[in-house]
Amino acid sequence: MNDVFLKELNSSLKDFNITLKQLRLTEKFTQKQVSEAIGITYQSYQAYELGIALPTLENFIKLCAFFEITPNEILNIK
């Protein structure tokens, strides 16, 4: 893979929790609403926003679908 892409992806993953929280607040959802919509516990979702954990690929795709955005958009990859 391209080194520039990998650096950008690594940086995006570091900011994933911030982007996720901004998306949720912009759409005026609670953490509980998002967690229920994608089928995970509130605590798991909360860990995503706190930057303690990253979602599984399956949950990442569910988050993209829930917020109706592409993976590139949620990771801020141009």
Backbone hydrogen bonds in HBPLUS format (Angstrom, degrees):
<---DONOR---> <-ACCEPTOR-->    atom                        ^
c    i                          cat <-CA-CA->   ^        H-A-AA   ^      H-
h    n   atom  resd res      DA  || num        DHA   H-A  angle D-A-AA Bond
n    s   type  num  typ     dist DA aas  dist angle  dist       angle   num
A0006-LEU N   A0002-ASN O   3.06 MM   4  6.41 159.9  2.10 153.2 158.7     1
A0007-LYS N   A0003-ASP O   2.98 MM   4  6.21 155.8  2.04 148.5 154.5     2
A0008-GLU N   A0004-VAL O   2.97 MM   4  6.17 158.4  2.01 148.1 154.3     3
A0009-LEU N   A0005-PHE O   2.82 MM   4  6.03 158.3  1.87 152.6 159.0     4
A0010-ASN N   A0006-LEU O   2.94 MM   4  6.07 161.6  1.97 145.8 150.7     5
A0011-SER N   A0007-LYS O   3.01 MM   4  6.18 158.9  2.05 145.6 151.3     6
A0012-SER N   A0008-GLU O   2.87 MM   4  6.07 152.1  1.95 144.9 153.3     7
A0013-LEU N   A0009-LEU O   2.90 MM   4  6.16 152.0  1.98 151.9 158.8     8
A0014-LYS N   A0010-ASN O   3.21 MM   4  6.46 145.6  2.33 140.3 148.8     9
A0015-ASP N   A0011-SER O   3.27 MM   4  6.61 140.1  2.44 139.9 149.9    10
A0015-ASP N   A0012-SER O   3.12 MM   3  5.15 126.7  2.42  94.8 108.3    11
A0016-PHE N   A0013-LEU O   3.32 MM   3  4.88 157.1  2.37  92.7  99.4    12
A0018-ILE N   A0015-ASP O   3.07 MM   3  5.33 120.2  2.44 104.2 118.7    13
A0019-THR N   A0015-ASP O   3.04 MM   4  6.33 166.4  2.06 162.6 166.2    14
A0020-LEU N   A0016-PHE O   2.84 MM   4  6.00 162.8  1.87 157.4 162.6    15
A0021-LYS N   A0017-ASN O   3.06 MM   4  6.20 161.5  2.10 143.5 148.0    16
A0022-GLN N   A0018-ILE O   2.98 MM   4  6.20 161.0  2.01 150.2 155.7    17
A0023-LEU N   A0019-THR O   2.91 MM   4  6.14 158.4  1.96 151.6 157.2    18
A0024-ARG N   A0020-LEU O   3.04 MM   4  6.28 164.8  2.06 150.6 154.4    19
A0025-LEU N   A0021-LYS O   2.91 MM   4  6.13 166.5  1.93 155.5 159.0    20
A0026-THR N   A0022-GLN O   2.89 MM   4  5.96 158.2  1.93 148.1 154.5    21
A0027-GLU N   A0023-LEU O   3.03 MM   4  6.22 154.4  2.10 148.5 154.8    22
A0029-PHE N   A0024-ARG O   3.05 MM   5  5.38 171.6  2.05 149.7 151.9    23
A0028-LYS N   A0025-LEU O   3.08 MM   3  4.77 149.5  2.17  94.2 103.6    24
A0034-VAL N   A0030-THR O   3.17 MM   4  6.51 163.9  2.20 153.5 156.3    25
A0035-SER N   A0031-GLN O   2.91 MM   4  6.09 167.7  1.92 153.7 157.7    26
A0036-GLU N   A0032-LYS O   2.94 MM   4  6.04 162.8  1.97 149.9 154.4    27
A0037-ALA N   A0033-GLN O   3.00 MM   4  6.10 154.4  2.06 143.3 150.7    28
A0038-ILE N   A0034-VAL O   3.07 MM   4  6.35 147.6  2.18 152.1 159.2    29
A0039-GLY N   A0035-SER O   2.96 MM   4  5.95 114.2  2.41 136.8 152.9    30
A0040-ILE N   A0035-SER O   2.94 MM   5  5.13 169.2  1.95 147.7 149.0    31
A0039-GLY N   A0036-GLU O   3.29 MM   3  4.99 147.6  2.40  92.5 101.8    32
A0045-TYR N   A0041-THR O   3.14 MM   4  6.51 164.6  2.16 153.0 156.3    33
A0046-GLN N   A0042-TYR O   2.84 MM   4  6.04 162.5  1.87 153.0 158.7    34
A0047-ALA N   A0043-GLN O   2.99 MM   4  6.15 148.0  2.10 139.3 147.2    35
A0048-TYR N   A0044-SER O   3.20 MM   4  6.60 141.5  2.36 141.5 151.2    36
A0048-TYR N   A0045-TYR O   2.96 MM   3  5.12 125.0  2.27  99.9 114.5    37
A0049-GLU N   A0045-TYR O   3.17 MM   4  6.64 158.1  2.22 155.2 159.6    38
A0050-LEU N   A0046-GLN O   2.93 MM   4  6.17 144.6  2.05 146.7 157.5    39
A0052-ILE N   A0047-ALA O   2.92 MM   5  5.02 139.8  2.09 154.1 157.6    40
A0053-ALA N   A0047-ALA O   3.26 MM   6  5.39 157.6  2.31 118.2 116.7    41
A0051-GLY N   A0048-TYR O   3.15 MM   3  5.22 150.4  2.24  99.8 108.8    42
A0060-PHE N   A0056-THR O   2.79 MM   4  5.99 151.0  1.87 152.2 161.6    43
A0061-ILE N   A0057-LEU O   2.96 MM   4  6.21 158.6  2.01 152.1 156.5    44
A0062-LYS N   A0058-GLU O   3.04 MM   4  6.32 153.0  2.11 141.4 149.4    45
A0063-LEU N   A0059-ASN O   2.85 MM   4  6.08 150.4  1.93 144.7 152.3    46
A0064-CYS N   A0060-PHE O   3.01 MM   4  6.33 159.1  2.05 148.6 153.8    47
A0065-ALA N   A0061-ILE O   2.95 MM   4  6.21 160.8  1.99 150.1 155.3    48
A0066-PHE N   A0062-LYS O   2.81 MM   4  5.98 158.8  1.85 147.7 154.2    49
A0067-PHE N   A0063-LEU O   2.96 MM   4  6.15 167.9  1.97 155.0 157.1    50
A0068-GLU N   A0064-CYS O   2.84 MM   4  5.69 107.4  2.37 132.6 150.6    51
A0069-ILE N   A0064-CYS O   2.95 MM   5  5.14 161.2  1.98 143.5 149.0    52
A0068-GLU N   A0065-ALA O   3.12 MM   3  4.74 146.1  2.24  92.9 103.0    53
A0073-GLU N   A0070-THR O   3.04 MM   3  5.14 119.7  2.42  97.9 112.8    54
A0074-ILE N   A0070-THR O   3.11 MM   4  6.51 160.5  2.15 157.6 161.8    55
A0075-LEU N   A0071-PRO O   3.01 MM   4  6.15 141.3  2.16 145.4 156.0    56
A0076-ASN N   A0072-ASN O   2.83 MM   4  5.70 102.5  2.44 133.7 150.9    57
A0077-ILE N   A0072-ASN O   2.82 MM   5  4.82 161.7  1.85 142.8 146.8    58
A0076-ASN N   A0073-GLU O   3.18 MM   3  4.88 155.6  2.24  95.4 102.7    59
